């Protein structure tokens, strides 16, 4: 009876450890995706925005676009104003920009596969259990990133106030980029690794 209790406690600790590790790797996966994108697109960001937008924010906008999240822009000139959405990757003619679309899926597939191998996932259920929690860390980074990547400015021309802002669309950033991407791709990577390892 004591050994059964110890086994149950060990299983609970192991499960908590795998969830914590998966969430931590979700944070790492988001960072790796951003840094890889930075290497590929920083030059285009400098050319496109000059000094008007912080380079790291411009790169972040491309990263959100790579997750199919548009950038929302708004501006006003006196009493007139408007808003629009933009996809910087779609408007770019650079192959480096187009390549950004494959970075999030590849990083997340690799993360899920690594977790399945690390925790020796023996079947699809165990693979899902170690792959899905990647979403926790990834969603936190992506959600916070959408908030801090906002850029705004204001000024006056001939006494008329002008202002503008641009930021990733928050709802799609959290739901699509933060939850669906890691849930689908990290879990798929873990399942693929478990299935291939079981052959």
Secondary structure, DSSP 8 states (H G I E B T S, - for coil): -HHHHHHHHHHHHHHHHHHHHHHHHHHHHHHHHHHHHHHHHHHHHHHHHTTSS-HHHHHHHHHHHHTT--EEEEEEETTEEEEEEE-HHHH---HHHHHHHHHHHHHHHHHHHHHHHHTT--SHHHHHHHHTTHHHHHHHHHHHHHHHT-EEEEEEETTEEEEEEEEE-HHHIIIIIIIIHHHHHHHHHHHHHHHHHT-
